[in-house]
Amino acid sequence: MTVETIHVGVEAQTLYIIPRGHITASLCPSFKRVLEDRLAPHSGVGELTFDLSSCEYMDSTFLGLVVHAAKLLKRLSGSLPAVYRASEACISLFRTMGLMKMLDFRKGTCRLPESMMPIEASGTLTPGLMLDAHRELSGLSDKNRQLFERLEQSLLISINSRKKEPE
């Protein structure tokens, strides 16, 4: 199994994202910060490209952030994220979660910028981040809402119990 990494790069007005390996929630705090920074109105970015040629799997937290990224891009430029070289496993995940209409699947390979930087697994994976990511997925369909209902309830309980803890 390939070590899980996400590389990002910007060239012209395009943000490139290359997830490698079995992508799990551990990289999501850093990934969300990059998305929100690079897909902000002042960033100059208006396009988003995923190269999934080395991505073996994506967990639900990461998929929720893909939905978040698609929504940020839609507000920013009105376009859909381009997805290149997705494996059948990744396409199956997109289809199961209801993301097929939110992404622009393209054939062939995409030209990548010369400089790509890895996202470091930094920051804490909080119940709030996980809740936000799963709410993004739950908002796509009743099936997803039912699938993640218990998880969302557990995350809310965790968030509420942390608020009640003395400082």
Backbone as a chain_set.jsonl record, in Angstrom:
{"seq": "MTVETIHVGVEAQTLYIIPRGHITASLCPSFKRVLEDRLAPHSGVGELTFDLSSCEYMDSTFLGLVVHAAKLLKRLSGSLPAVYRASEACISLFRTMGLMKMLDFRKGTCRLPESMMPIEASGTLTPGLMLDAHRELSGLSDKNRQLFERLEQSLLISINSRKKEPE", "coords": {"N": [[0.848, -1.179, 0.0], [0.518, 2.211, -0.802], [1.994, 4.988, 0.854], [-0.061, 7.313, 2.544], [-0.626, 10.406, 1.103], [-1.126, 13.838, 0.255], [-0.599, 15.932, -2.345], [-0.211, 19.31, -3.337], [-0.489, 21.988, -5.656], [-0.175, 25.13, -7.329], [-0.82, 26.679, -10.354], [-0.927, 29.27, -12.587], [-4.253, 29.917, -12.711], [-5.148, 27.633, -11.5], [-5.717, 25.183, -9.037], [-4.087, 22.336, -8.136], [-4.563, 19.024, -7.081], [-3.269, 16.125, -5.736], [-4.015, 13.213, -4.488], [-2.537, 10.433, -2.87], [-2.379, 6.969, -2.387], [-4.123, 5.438, 0.334], [-6.43, 7.41, 1.328], [-7.167, 8.992, 4.297], [-8.876, 10.404, 7.184], [-6.829, 11.594, 8.63], [-5.22, 13.43, 7.24], [-6.983, 15.419, 6.733], [-7.49, 17.855, 8.353], [-5.346, 19.608, 7.626], [-5.685, 19.569, 4.859], [-8.227, 20.756, 4.551], [-7.656, 23.368, 5.426], [-5.898, 24.199, 3.39], [-7.633, 24.064, 1.159], [-9.557, 26.039, 1.838], [-7.982, 28.297, 1.974], [-6.785, 28.443, -0.587], [-8.992, 28.453, -2.271], [-10.274, 30.786, -1.807], [-11.917, 33.977, -2.292], [-9.978, 36.036, -2.775], [-7.777, 34.688, -3.726], [-7.139, 34.263, -6.427], [-7.414, 31.88, -7.709], [-9.339, 29.895, -9.875], [-9.953, 27.481, -10.868], [-10.024, 23.935, -10.305], [-8.268, 20.967, -10.047], [-8.163, 17.506, -9.797], [-5.901, 14.846, -9.704], [-6.233, 11.583, -9.746], [-4.766, 9.323, -10.156], [-3.031, 7.871, -8.521], [-4.471, 7.324, -6.299], [-5.838, 5.151, -4.026], [-7.989, 4.766, -2.339], [-10.59, 6.605, -0.663], [-11.622, 7.981, 2.35], [-14.733, 8.705, 4.127], [-14.586, 11.216, 5.385], [-12.64, 12.614, 3.92], [-13.971, 12.536, 1.431], [-16.15, 14.151, 2.052], [-14.819, 16.576, 2.234], [-14.083, 16.884, -0.409], [-16.575, 17.404, -1.51], [-17.032, 19.828, -0.188], [-14.966, 21.348, -1.335], [-15.831, 21.362, -4.003], [-18.154, 22.875, -3.757], [-17.095, 25.32, -2.821], [-15.585, 26.048, -5.09], [-17.613, 26.25, -7.003], [-19.033, 28.502, -6.046], [-17.009, 30.365, -6.325], [-16.16, 30.403, -9.058], [-18.1, 29.263, -10.615], [-17.626, 26.861, -11.828], [-16.95, 23.273, -12.178], [-14.956, 20.93, -10.308], [-12.24, 19.399, -12.008], [-11.598, 16.009, -12.716], [-9.161, 13.669, -13.103], [-8.087, 10.505, -14.281], [-9.328, 8.662, -12.434], [-9.648, 5.749, -10.502], [-11.577, 2.69, -10.809], [-12.449, 2.003, -8.263], [-12.43, 4.482, -6.911], [-14.265, 5.924, -8.483], [-16.512, 4.402, -7.982], [-16.901, 5.007, -5.253], [-17.46, 7.782, -5.469], [-19.819, 7.604, -6.954], [-21.5, 6.11, -5.223], [-21.743, 7.899, -3.073], [-22.963, 10.022, -4.276], [-21.676, 12.021, -5.812], [-21.253, 12.33, -8.528], [-22.369, 14.259, -10.299], [-21.252, 16.54, -9.402], [-18.69, 16.729, -10.17], [-16.293, 16.985, -12.82], [-15.489, 14.627, -14.879], [-12.654, 13.649, -16.612], [-10.908, 12.421, -19.482], [-7.685, 10.985, -20.18], [-4.498, 12.478, -19.332], [-3.558, 15.004, -16.995], [-1.767, 18.051, -17.23], [0.646, 18.811, -14.897], [1.757, 21.183, -12.408], [5.214, 22.183, -12.056], [6.108, 22.477, -9.462], [5.072, 20.886, -6.683], [3.699, 20.548, -3.511], [3.799, 18.61, -0.521], [1.028, 17.997, 1.64], [1.199, 18.295, 5.01], [0.449, 16.149, 7.75], [-0.87, 17.838, 9.942], [-2.207, 19.584, 12.73], [-5.244, 19.073, 14.551], [-7.545, 16.473, 14.254], [-10.691, 17.237, 14.58], [-13.897, 16.719, 16.227], [-15.684, 18.599, 15.207], [-14.713, 19.237, 12.605], [-14.975, 16.728, 11.4], [-17.746, 16.415, 11.639], [-18.678, 18.548, 10.042], [-17.687, 17.716, 7.505], [-19.088, 15.309, 7.122], [-21.678, 16.224, 7.177], [-21.711, 17.613, 4.8], [-21.688, 15.46, 2.978], [-24.051, 14.169, 3.798], [-25.944, 15.99, 3.012], [-26.283, 15.495, 0.345], [-27.964, 13.359, -0.302], [-30.847, 11.372, 0.72], [-30.156, 8.79, 1.336], [-27.431, 9.021, 2.066], [-27.8, 10.649, 4.289], [-29.106, 8.935, 6.048], [-27.138, 7.0, 6.26], [-25.043, 8.316, 7.6], [-26.19, 9.293, 9.896], [-26.047, 8.289, 12.614], [-23.299, 8.594, 13.156], [-23.054, 11.388, 12.933], [-24.69, 12.143, 15.074], [-23.212, 11.097, 17.227], [-20.875, 12.615, 16.988], [-21.9, 15.177, 17.494], [-22.652, 14.856, 20.176], [-20.123, 14.5, 21.299], [-18.977, 17.017, 20.717], [-20.693, 18.71, 22.17], [-20.243, 17.756, 24.778], [-17.615, 18.511, 25.155], [-17.881, 21.254, 25.23], [-19.052, 21.601, 27.678], [-17.12, 20.909, 29.487], [-15.029, 21.928, 32.187], [-12.724, 24.665, 32.074]], "CA": [[0.0, 0.0, 0.0], [1.232, 3.478, -0.885], [1.824, 5.87, 1.995], [-1.068, 8.327, 2.226], [-0.159, 11.782, 0.966], [-1.837, 14.722, -0.668], [0.269, 16.987, -2.855], [-0.95, 20.42, -3.933], [0.293, 22.982, -6.38], [-0.969, 26.133, -8.033], [-0.194, 27.262, -11.535], [-1.896, 30.199, -13.19], [-5.461, 30.019, -11.88], [-5.591, 26.28, -11.187], [-5.225, 24.449, -7.876], [-3.945, 20.916, -8.452], [-4.541, 18.172, -5.9], [-2.927, 14.745, -6.062], [-4.005, 12.3, -3.348], [-1.84, 9.167, -3.162], [-2.564, 5.927, -1.39], [-5.403, 5.211, 1.003], [-6.597, 8.715, 1.976], [-8.026, 8.949, 5.474], [-9.153, 11.669, 7.865], [-5.646, 12.165, 9.287], [-4.723, 14.569, 6.462], [-8.088, 16.346, 6.452], [-7.381, 19.218, 8.897], [-4.438, 20.377, 6.77], [-6.299, 19.656, 3.541], [-9.304, 21.752, 4.614], [-7.03, 24.705, 5.483], [-5.401, 24.498, 2.039], [-8.793, 24.334, 0.302], [-10.189, 27.312, 2.166], [-7.039, 29.359, 1.639], [-6.554, 28.516, -2.03], [-10.251, 28.682, -2.984], [-10.86, 32.022, -1.278], [-12.108, 34.971, -3.36], [-8.765, 36.821, -3.028], [-6.655, 33.809, -4.077], [-6.833, 34.253, -7.857], [-7.682, 30.542, -8.242], [-10.686, 29.747, -10.4], [-10.105, 26.108, -11.351], [-9.549, 22.904, -9.386], [-8.017, 19.719, -10.753], [-7.717, 16.34, -9.033], [-5.302, 13.725, -10.424], [-6.457, 10.453, -8.839], [-4.097, 8.139, -10.707], [-2.351, 7.123, -7.454], [-5.369, 7.251, -5.15], [-6.404, 3.812, -3.905], [-9.23, 4.807, -1.56], [-10.846, 7.866, 0.034], [-12.624, 7.769, 3.383], [-15.873, 9.614, 4.047], [-14.205, 12.572, 5.777], [-12.009, 13.202, 2.737], [-15.014, 12.741, 0.421], [-16.896, 15.337, 2.47], [-14.031, 17.756, 1.868], [-14.188, 17.015, -1.867], [-17.85, 18.111, -1.707], [-16.788, 21.193, 0.27], [-14.147, 21.997, -2.365], [-16.679, 21.579, -5.184], [-19.052, 23.998, -3.443], [-16.282, 26.541, -2.813], [-15.249, 26.373, -6.477], [-18.851, 26.675, -7.681], [-19.284, 29.886, -5.641], [-15.904, 31.197, -6.783], [-16.05, 30.562, -10.516], [-19.217, 28.629, -11.315], [-17.203, 25.645, -12.524], [-16.823, 22.015, -11.444], [-13.589, 20.396, -10.26], [-11.881, 18.395, -13.006], [-11.049, 14.788, -12.126], [-8.43, 12.859, -14.074], [-7.544, 9.171, -14.006], [-9.904, 8.038, -11.244], [-9.794, 4.293, -10.593], [-12.953, 2.212, -10.654], [-12.776, 2.065, -6.831], [-12.748, 5.875, -6.588], [-15.511, 6.261, -9.163], [-17.57, 3.736, -7.224], [-17.138, 5.816, -4.058], [-18.145, 9.001, -5.905], [-21.179, 7.233, -7.366], [-22.236, 5.708, -4.021], [-22.001, 9.069, -2.235], [-23.749, 11.003, -5.028], [-20.838, 13.131, -6.257], [-20.978, 12.275, -9.961], [-22.767, 15.495, -10.989], [-20.488, 17.654, -8.824], [-17.32, 16.632, -10.665], [-16.132, 16.901, -14.265], [-14.55, 13.541, -15.134], [-11.972, 13.85, -17.891], [-10.033, 11.343, -19.942], [-6.304, 11.377, -20.413], [-3.72, 12.947, -18.182], [-3.507, 16.463, -16.89], [-0.439, 18.615, -17.051], [0.782, 19.254, -13.513], [2.812, 22.181, -12.215], [6.518, 21.635, -11.675], [6.265, 22.508, -8.012], [3.967, 20.34, -5.893], [4.108, 20.445, -2.106], [2.959, 17.691, 0.25], [0.298, 18.488, 2.802], [1.632, 17.591, 6.213], [-0.608, 15.797, 8.696], [-0.729, 18.698, 11.112], [-3.51, 19.99, 13.244], [-5.999, 18.016, 15.214], [-8.799, 16.073, 13.647], [-11.693, 17.542, 15.595], [-15.254, 16.282, 15.918], [-16.326, 19.622, 14.383], [-14.306, 19.051, 11.208], [-15.607, 15.494, 10.919], [-19.175, 16.679, 11.517], [-18.868, 19.381, 8.846], [-17.442, 16.897, 6.307], [-20.173, 14.345, 6.944], [-22.891, 16.981, 6.828], [-21.617, 17.863, 3.353], [-22.127, 14.233, 2.307], [-25.455, 13.915, 4.144], [-26.778, 16.914, 2.256], [-26.401, 15.088, -1.058], [-29.046, 12.395, -0.527], [-31.455, 10.748, 1.894], [-29.362, 7.588, 1.623], [-26.27, 9.469, 2.827], [-28.272, 11.159, 5.574], [-29.341, 7.753, 6.883], [-25.855, 6.323, 6.459], [-24.179, 9.047, 8.534], [-26.984, 9.845, 10.994], [-25.484, 7.9, 13.918], [-21.996, 9.231, 13.293], [-23.276, 12.806, 13.201], [-25.198, 12.259, 16.443], [-22.078, 10.864, 18.129], [-19.988, 13.775, 16.909], [-22.567, 16.266, 18.209], [-22.526, 14.561, 21.612], [-18.731, 14.793, 21.644], [-18.797, 18.472, 20.674], [-21.426, 19.29, 23.299], [-19.597, 17.402, 26.042], [-16.4, 19.325, 25.262], [-18.284, 22.61, 25.6], [-19.436, 21.595, 29.092], [-15.954, 20.641, 30.334], [-14.435, 23.141, 32.782], [-11.433, 25.039, 31.451]], "C": [[0.89, 1.238, 0.0], [0.971, 4.291, 0.373], [0.831, 6.966, 1.611], [-0.443, 9.707, 2.222], [-1.131, 12.542, 0.076], [-0.843, 15.805, -1.056], [-0.612, 18.057, -3.501], [0.023, 21.343, -4.651], [-0.652, 23.936, -7.074], [-0.154, 26.615, -9.213], [-1.273, 28.043, -12.259], [-3.091, 30.296, -12.248], [-5.975, 28.665, -11.425], [-4.9, 25.739, -9.941], [-5.242, 22.974, -8.242], [-3.836, 20.136, -7.151], [-4.282, 16.74, -6.35], [-2.915, 13.917, -4.775], [-3.341, 10.98, -3.759], [-2.08, 8.189, -2.018], [-3.997, 5.842, -0.901], [-5.674, 6.452, 1.847], [-7.628, 8.633, 3.094], [-8.11, 10.331, 6.117], [-7.912, 12.326, 8.455], [-5.074, 13.374, 8.55], [-5.765, 15.673, 6.288], [-7.985, 17.719, 7.115], [-6.49, 20.117, 8.027], [-5.04, 20.595, 5.392], [-7.401, 20.719, 3.525], [-8.732, 23.166, 4.657], [-6.525, 25.127, 4.109], [-6.564, 24.857, 1.119], [-9.359, 25.721, 0.568], [-9.277, 28.499, 1.872], [-6.94, 29.547, 0.128], [-7.817, 28.761, -2.838], [-11.018, 29.86, -2.391], [-10.978, 33.042, -2.411], [-10.846, 35.755, -3.72], [-7.612, 36.006, -3.604], [-6.237, 33.872, -5.542], [-7.058, 32.895, -8.499], [-9.126, 30.478, -8.702], [-10.967, 28.358, -10.945], [-9.492, 25.159, -10.332], [-9.431, 21.606, -10.149], [-7.514, 18.665, -9.783], [-7.095, 15.336, -10.003], [-5.365, 12.543, -9.462], [-5.751, 9.178, -9.291], [-3.418, 7.29, -9.643], [-3.199, 6.979, -6.2], [-6.041, 5.876, -5.125], [-7.773, 3.811, -3.237], [-9.354, 6.171, -0.912], [-11.892, 7.594, 1.106], [-13.686, 8.859, 3.314], [-15.521, 11.043, 4.461], [-13.546, 13.287, 4.599], [-13.05, 13.475, 1.653], [-15.876, 13.953, 0.768], [-16.152, 16.615, 2.127], [-13.971, 17.949, 0.351], [-15.49, 17.753, -2.205], [-17.68, 19.579, -1.321], [-15.997, 21.98, -0.783], [-14.98, 22.306, -3.606], [-17.626, 22.761, -4.96], [-18.299, 25.327, -3.408], [-15.976, 26.991, -4.236], [-16.478, 26.876, -7.231], [-19.172, 28.124, -7.336], [-18.239, 30.837, -6.229], [-15.95, 31.465, -8.284], [-17.208, 29.958, -11.3], [-18.856, 27.334, -12.007], [-17.155, 24.434, -11.592], [-15.355, 21.606, -11.379], [-13.382, 19.349, -11.353], [-11.243, 17.209, -12.288], [-10.443, 13.958, -13.242], [-8.036, 11.527, -13.46], [-8.034, 8.553, -12.692], [-10.048, 6.535, -11.481], [-11.263, 3.918, -10.47], [-13.378, 2.27, -9.192], [-13.179, 3.491, -6.435], [-14.06, 6.303, -7.238], [-16.692, 5.622, -8.445], [-17.913, 4.506, -5.954], [-17.886, 7.104, -4.41], [-19.605, 8.705, -6.248], [-22.032, 6.905, -6.13], [-22.625, 6.907, -3.172], [-22.762, 10.176, -2.964], [-22.961, 12.207, -5.519], [-20.68, 13.235, -7.774], [-21.318, 13.571, -10.699], [-22.01, 16.711, -10.472], [-19.073, 17.733, -9.371], [-17.329, 16.478, -12.179], [-15.052, 15.86, -14.557], [-13.979, 13.684, -16.535], [-11.061, 12.674, -18.207], [-8.614, 11.886, -20.119], [-5.602, 11.804, -19.137], [-3.749, 14.464, -18.163], [-2.055, 16.889, -16.725], [-0.381, 19.186, -15.64], [1.865, 20.314, -13.401], [4.111, 21.516, -11.782], [6.674, 21.537, -10.171], [4.99, 22.039, -7.318], [4.485, 20.139, -4.476], [3.209, 19.449, -1.383], [2.237, 18.431, 1.371], [0.737, 17.646, 3.98], [0.427, 17.286, 7.092], [-0.388, 16.612, 9.962], [-2.108, 19.187, 11.517], [-4.227, 18.785, 13.81], [-7.278, 17.736, 14.445], [-9.88, 16.219, 14.708], [-13.049, 16.949, 15.225], [-15.983, 17.299, 15.037], [-15.98, 19.486, 12.915], [-14.979, 17.811, 10.638], [-17.107, 15.693, 10.714], [-19.455, 17.497, 10.259], [-18.717, 18.554, 7.565], [-18.598, 15.932, 6.06], [-21.515, 15.025, 6.683], [-22.894, 17.331, 5.345], [-22.118, 16.645, 2.577], [-23.606, 13.961, 2.562], [-26.4, 14.804, 3.364], [-26.996, 16.506, 0.806], [-27.562, 14.14, -1.324], [-29.607, 11.885, 0.795], [-30.668, 9.504, 2.309], [-28.135, 7.961, 2.458], [-26.68, 9.949, 4.213], [-28.494, 9.99, 6.542], [-28.029, 7.061, 7.223], [-25.017, 6.986, 7.551], [-24.912, 9.603, 9.747], [-26.382, 9.525, 12.368], [-24.135, 8.547, 14.173], [-22.166, 10.699, 13.64], [-23.804, 13.021, 14.621], [-24.069, 12.079, 17.457], [-21.122, 12.052, 18.14], [-20.594, 14.979, 17.627], [-22.481, 16.078, 19.717], [-21.11, 14.891, 22.073], [-18.474, 16.293, 21.69], [-19.47, 19.115, 21.877], [-20.784, 18.96, 24.644], [-18.304, 18.183, 26.24], [-16.726, 20.756, 25.683], [-18.604, 22.707, 27.096], [-18.259, 21.365, 30.033], [-15.394, 21.946, 30.905], [-13.061, 23.41, 32.162], [-10.316, 25.056, 32.449]], "O": [[1.889, 1.299, 0.716], [-0.141, 4.287, 0.9], [0.87, 7.485, 0.496], [0.183, 10.128, 3.194], [-1.852, 11.963, -0.737], [-0.31, 16.508, -0.198], [-1.624, 17.748, -4.129], [1.195, 21.453, -4.29], [-1.795, 23.589, -7.372], [1.033, 26.918, -9.095], [-2.372, 27.548, -12.509], [-2.941, 30.717, -11.101], [-7.127, 28.556, -11.005], [-3.68, 25.82, -9.799], [-6.281, 22.427, -8.613], [-3.114, 20.529, -6.235], [-4.972, 16.211, -7.221], [-1.921, 13.915, -4.049], [-3.562, 10.479, -4.861], [-1.994, 8.545, -0.843], [-4.946, 6.135, -1.628], [-5.193, 6.537, 2.977], [-8.783, 8.264, 2.883], [-7.496, 11.291, 5.652], [-7.945, 13.519, 8.756], [-4.498, 14.259, 9.184], [-5.46, 16.74, 5.755], [-8.369, 18.701, 6.48], [-6.853, 21.256, 7.734], [-4.921, 21.679, 4.821], [-7.49, 21.5, 2.577], [-9.258, 24.067, 4.003], [-6.702, 26.276, 3.705], [-6.494, 25.842, 0.383], [-9.612, 26.486, -0.362], [-9.757, 29.587, 1.556], [-7.005, 30.669, -0.372], [-7.738, 29.228, -3.975], [-12.245, 29.923, -2.464], [-10.223, 32.98, -3.381], [-10.668, 36.105, -4.886], [-6.571, 36.57, -3.94], [-5.091, 33.563, -5.866], [-6.911, 32.762, -9.713], [-10.029, 30.946, -8.01], [-12.066, 28.077, -11.423], [-8.573, 25.518, -9.596], [-10.372, 21.184, -10.821], [-6.561, 18.895, -9.038], [-7.704, 15.01, -11.022], [-4.633, 12.507, -8.473], [-6.102, 8.081, -8.856], [-3.245, 6.088, -9.848], [-2.702, 6.557, -5.156], [-6.723, 5.488, -6.074], [-8.615, 2.962, -3.53], [-8.348, 6.827, -0.64], [-12.946, 7.034, 0.806], [-13.564, 9.814, 2.547], [-16.103, 11.991, 3.934], [-13.866, 14.442, 4.316], [-13.018, 14.532, 1.022], [-16.285, 14.699, -0.121], [-16.766, 17.621, 1.771], [-13.821, 19.077, -0.117], [-15.508, 18.621, -3.078], [-18.131, 20.47, -2.041], [-16.318, 23.13, -1.083], [-14.854, 23.381, -4.192], [-17.867, 23.552, -5.872], [-18.796, 26.339, -3.902], [-16.092, 28.174, -4.555], [-16.386, 27.823, -8.011], [-19.542, 28.901, -8.216], [-18.552, 31.973, -6.586], [-15.8, 32.603, -8.728], [-17.288, 30.124, -12.518], [-19.688, 26.758, -12.707], [-17.303, 24.562, -10.377], [-14.59, 21.904, -12.296], [-14.254, 18.513, -11.592], [-10.447, 17.386, -11.367], [-11.12, 13.592, -14.202], [-7.698, 11.438, -12.279], [-7.246, 7.989, -11.933], [-10.515, 6.106, -12.537], [-12.09, 4.737, -10.072], [-14.539, 2.555, -8.9], [-14.154, 3.684, -5.709], [-14.875, 6.974, -6.605], [-17.752, 6.235, -8.317], [-19.087, 4.644, -5.613], [-18.84, 7.475, -3.725], [-20.507, 9.458, -5.88], [-23.163, 7.377, -6.016], [-23.719, 6.935, -2.607], [-23.163, 11.161, -2.344], [-23.513, 13.302, -5.634], [-20.022, 14.159, -8.253], [-20.613, 13.941, -11.638], [-22.116, 17.796, -11.043], [-18.338, 18.677, -9.08], [-18.26, 15.909, -12.749], [-13.859, 16.155, -14.495], [-14.714, 13.821, -17.513], [-10.518, 12.025, -17.313], [-8.397, 13.096, -20.196], [-6.054, 11.529, -18.026], [-3.94, 15.114, -19.191], [-1.236, 16.17, -16.153], [-1.255, 19.953, -15.237], [2.791, 20.343, -14.21], [4.104, 20.424, -11.213], [7.308, 20.61, -9.668], [3.961, 22.714, -7.362], [5.583, 19.62, -4.275], [1.997, 19.435, -1.598], [2.772, 19.366, 1.966], [0.652, 16.418, 3.942], [-0.509, 18.082, 7.166], [0.205, 16.134, 10.929], [-3.045, 19.191, 10.72], [-3.852, 17.637, 13.571], [-7.995, 18.652, 14.042], [-9.966, 15.408, 15.63], [-13.323, 16.703, 14.05], [-16.809, 16.916, 14.208], [-16.858, 19.607, 12.061], [-15.495, 17.838, 9.52], [-17.676, 15.202, 9.738], [-20.367, 17.175, 9.498], [-19.527, 18.679, 6.647], [-19.035, 15.758, 4.923], [-22.388, 14.449, 6.033], [-23.946, 17.345, 4.706], [-22.887, 16.787, 1.626], [-24.334, 13.569, 1.65], [-27.534, 14.416, 3.084], [-27.81, 17.113, 0.111], [-28.094, 14.106, -2.434], [-28.956, 11.949, 1.838], [-30.537, 9.211, 3.498], [-27.832, 7.293, 3.447], [-25.987, 9.687, 5.196], [-28.112, 10.06, 7.711], [-27.838, 6.592, 8.345], [-24.358, 6.302, 8.334], [-24.312, 10.317, 10.551], [-26.23, 10.425, 13.195], [-23.859, 8.998, 15.284], [-21.498, 11.204, 14.542], [-23.408, 13.974, 15.292], [-23.982, 12.825, 18.432], [-20.621, 12.442, 19.195], [-19.878, 15.723, 18.297], [-22.26, 17.041, 20.452], [-20.926, 15.498, 23.128], [-17.819, 16.782, 22.61], [-18.88, 19.974, 22.532], [-20.782, 19.793, 25.55], [-17.934, 18.487, 27.375], [-15.954, 21.394, 26.399], [-18.445, 23.766, 27.703], [-18.373, 21.594, 31.237], [-15.297, 22.948, 30.196], [-12.343, 22.486, 31.781], [-9.174, 25.348, 32.093]]}, "num_chains": 1, "name": "protein.A"}
